[in-house]
Amino acid sequence: MVDFSSAEVRLEVRSVVKAFADRSGSGQLRAVDNVSLEIYSGEFLTLLGPSGCGKTTTLRLIAGFELPTAGQILLDGVDITPQPPNKRDMALVFQNYALFPHMTVYGNVAYGLETRGLPRKDIDTKVYQALDLIGLKGLDKRRPNELSGGQQQRVALARSLVMEPRILLFDEPLSNLDAKLRVQMRSEIHRLQRRLGITSIYVTHDQVEAMALSDRIVVMNKGRIEQIGTPEEIYRYPATRFVADFIGRANFIEQVTATRADEQHVRVRLLERDALVPLHNGHRPEQLTTAVLRPEALVLRDDPTLPQATIEQTMYLGSEAEYIVNYKGQSLIVVEQNPRPGRIYPEGSRIGVDFVAEAVHLLAD
């Protein structure tokens, strides 16, 4: 993970609001509600959230396709809020590729350069360099309908990269690809962004995509930012229950009593035992709280001294085994990595449940 603590701020979103008229016509719906962001030069930042959370509207505001109801957008310190999209020095990779079907691969990639009036020699150089960079060398004379979905997405990416924008924007670019191609293109985008060092803003609802690509993730919900952090911070230390539930999977244990042990830890009573767990997110000790345990933070052991649970479902997935267990009426998800041959617990059996104290996360009040 790249450290951007000393990097320059490339793009700043200041208290941006985007309101639309509601269905009655008498009120307003805030699709983006007081969003503030700083994106650093060379950073790959992802806007992540469910449908309707405001992530795509935020991207459209940055690109200039929408004007904010309030707030400012600054590029390298210059207010670009009123500027049209073609004046913002940004390039957008669309979800549906948006290629010209009557043009060749060369024509599609060269189009933006031609509108700028560059000499043909310079256009040729830039286009063929871009095609070579993304693995489409030799396909310049083909038309979009002669290409696979993955190749069409590469053309769309090359068309944006060839413009050498200050910021590259992605609007769910992999959503139309099958699962295998998604993984391949995800890896390709990651490689190219790291190689070129281009500041990138990516929109997706796919958590795995966001975790794999991003330097930082912005989790959005109902037009607001729930949390900003690295993939590890978002996963290990979710700021809210929404983030914990949306990113990966989580078990929630309510009404856990926490008392301060030292500056970095609190003592909790959890699954019938006392444990020291890390203190994060401004949690105030001496209170009831909710404990978040990821499936891999729980451990199953054939040990009668541990709290007992009933295995309701067993799923063997090769590299891991996934269980749903019933502990005092609550269903808990448990994942065991690299299960040993012949040691898969059968459904209906009773098993001891334990947890890794260092992996317990307490939600702030």
Secondary structure as UniProt FT lines:
FT   TURN            5..6
FT   STRAND          9..21
FT   TURN            23..24
FT   STRAND          28..40
FT   TURN            41..42
FT   STRAND          44..48
FT   TURN            51..52
FT   HELIX           55..63
FT   STRAND          70..75
FT   TURN            76..77
FT   STRAND          78..79
FT   TURN            81..82
FT   HELIX           85..87
FT   STRAND          90..93
FT   TURN            95..96
FT   TURN            101..102
FT   HELIX           105..115
FT   TURN            116..117
FT   HELIX           120..133
FT   TURN            134..135
FT   TURN            137..138
FT   TURN            140..141
FT   HELIX           144..146
FT   HELIX           149..161
FT   TURN            162..163
FT   STRAND          167..171
FT   TURN            173..176
FT   HELIX           179..196
FT   STRAND          199..204
FT   HELIX           207..213
FT   STRAND          216..221
FT   TURN            222..223
FT   STRAND          224..229
FT   HELIX           231..236
FT   HELIX           241..246
FT   STRAND          251..260
FT   STRAND          265..270
FT   TURN            271..272
FT   STRAND          273..278
FT   TURN            281..282
FT   STRAND          287..293
FT   HELIX           295..297
FT   STRAND          298..301
FT   TURN            304..305
FT   STRAND          308..316
FT   STRAND          320..327
FT   TURN            328..329
FT   STRAND          330..337
FT   TURN            341..342
FT   TURN            347..348
FT   STRAND          350..355
FT   HELIX           357..359
FT   STRAND          361..362
//
